[in-house]
Amino acid sequence: MNAHDVVITGLGLVSSLGEGPDAHWQKLTTPGVKPVLDAERFAPYTVHPLPEIDWNLQIAKRGDQRQMETWQRLGTYAAGLALDDAGIKDNEELCTTMDMVVAAGGGERDMAVDSDILAASEKRSDRDVLLNEKLTTELRPTLFLAQLSNLLAGNISIVHKVTGSSRTFMGEEGAGVSAIETAAARIRSGQSTHMLVGGAFQTEHADMLLGYELAGYLHRGDWKPVWQRQGAEGGGVVTGSGGAFLVLESREHAEKRGHRIYATLGPVLSGRARRGLGELQAGIAALLSQAQLPGGEVLTISGASGSHKATAAEKAALDAAPGLAARGFSTLTGHMKEAQFPFAVALAALAIHHNAAYPPFAAEEPVFAGAPTTVLATAIGYHHFEGMALVGKAG
């Protein structure tokens, strides 16, 4: 142990299962818990929808709420939950010196304007003129500002007064991995003492689903657990709305202020295998070899998306490594893109904190005997990028 060990002191979680670490622990440790699904609104695709949220609890000003689209409200809300959980939210000194790293997407399109343009294009041949007309008369200027990716971090700064340095990463699961990796590296190096890190994804918006479906990634037909979608119609991914933010601190900083520590964050690893050459399984195995896994059984919180090739490669790599007991949490939450890896790390920290393992989420997952002392979190991107982190006991 040393003063610059990275420890996890705050968790802000929102998914279809509810909000907050306690609600998620209760749901995920209930044997046989069923996912919350919506198979009607976006048929033939199924989504895991957001629960009812009182935005006022974390975003007090209605004006702030109005200028954010749902994904930004969701991220700002989850960030507030993490700050509350860490005992930092009402401490001005800690907030103003806190650094932040956010994993963000590209925002939500104005679907009404998109639909209007498509309808008009069926009646006109001068489509370049049509586009210019619509762009100058139909789109709200504030829409562009509200959708800038780094404005999730901006809104967190405005609402929660987190005003240290700020970085934003884009790139689906890879953004979440890079965010955690960067935040941990800054603390280990002594550049930061406490950081807010995470992301959010709102899938209940047709353009968000379109991004997956254009490349054929979305699962169709009856819902199945994440490991059971091979060979089913579609590409295997079932998406979910959610957000995950963590407060990371140096051990010295956390102990000095006397706050509860969930777990330590050990090695954070990332890679980008050449999947077109069939190197994904070997790439995952290489990351596992670098993860400093202990001997014996290791509970593994897998962010597997269900994407056929990526999930098959991950399962094969995990099965080939001795003692890894995987839990594919997307079975119960859906795939949350940028928030996927922060969510996995948060669930790993909860298992360490409670000194207990999650029961199997699907029939393919083995029972884990005993209490976990080290938990592996993974995020193998549905399209590209791979990441994992080792989470351990605080003491």
Stockholm file with secondary structure:
# STOCKHOLM 1.0

chainA/1-395         MNAHDVVITGLGLVSSLGEGPDAHWQKLTTPGVKPVLDAERFAPYTVHPLPEIDWNLQIAKRGDQRQMETWQRLGTYAAGLALDDAGIKDNEELCTTMDMVVAAGGGERDMAVDSDILAASEKRSDRDVLLNEKLTTELRPTLFLAQLSNLLAGNISIVHKVTGSSRTFMGEEGAGVSAIETAAARIRSGQSTHMLVGGAFQTEHADMLLGYELAGYLHRGDWKPVWQRQGAEGGGVVTGSGGAFLVLESREHAEKRGHRIYATLGPVLSGRARRGLGELQAGIAALLSQAQLPGGEVLTISGASGSHKATAAEKAALDAAPGLAARGFSTLTGHMKEAQFPFAVALAALAIHHNAAYPPFAAEEPVFAGAPTTVLATAIGYHHFEGMALVGKAG
#=GR chainA/1-395 SS CCTTCEEEEEEEEEETTEESHHHHHHHHTSTTCCCCCBCSTTTTSCEECCCCCCGGGTCCCHHHHHTSCHHHHHHHHHHHHHHHHTTCTTCHHHHHTCEEEEECCCCCCCHHHHHHHHHHHTTCSCHHHHHHHHHHHTSCHHHHHHHCTTHHHHHHHHHHCCCSCEEEECSHHHHHHHHHHHHHHHHHHTSCSEEEEEEEECCCSHHHHHHHHTTTCBBCSSCCCGGGCTTSSBCSBCEECEEEEEEEEEHHHHHHHTCCCCEEEEEEEEECCCGGGTCHHHHHHHHHHHSCCCSSCEEEEECCCCCHHHHHHHHHHHHHSTTEEEEETHHHHCBCGGGHHHHHHHHHHHHHHHTCCCCCSSTTSCCCCSCCSEEEEEEECSSSCEEEEEEECCC
#=GC SS_cons         CCTTCEEEEEEEEEETTEESHHHHHHHHTSTTCCCCCBCSTTTTSCEECCCCCCGGGTCCCHHHHHTSCHHHHHHHHHHHHHHHHTTCTTCHHHHHTCEEEEECCCCCCCHHHHHHHHHHHTTCSCHHHHHHHHHHHTSCHHHHHHHCTTHHHHHHHHHHCCCSCEEEECSHHHHHHHHHHHHHHHHHHTSCSEEEEEEEECCCSHHHHHHHHTTTCBBCSSCCCGGGCTTSSBCSBCEECEEEEEEEEEHHHHHHHTCCCCEEEEEEEEECCCGGGTCHHHHHHHHHHHSCCCSSCEEEEECCCCCHHHHHHHHHHHHHSTTEEEEETHHHHCBCGGGHHHHHHHHHHHHHHHTCCCCCSSTTSCCCCSCCSEEEEEEECSSSCEEEEEEECCC
//
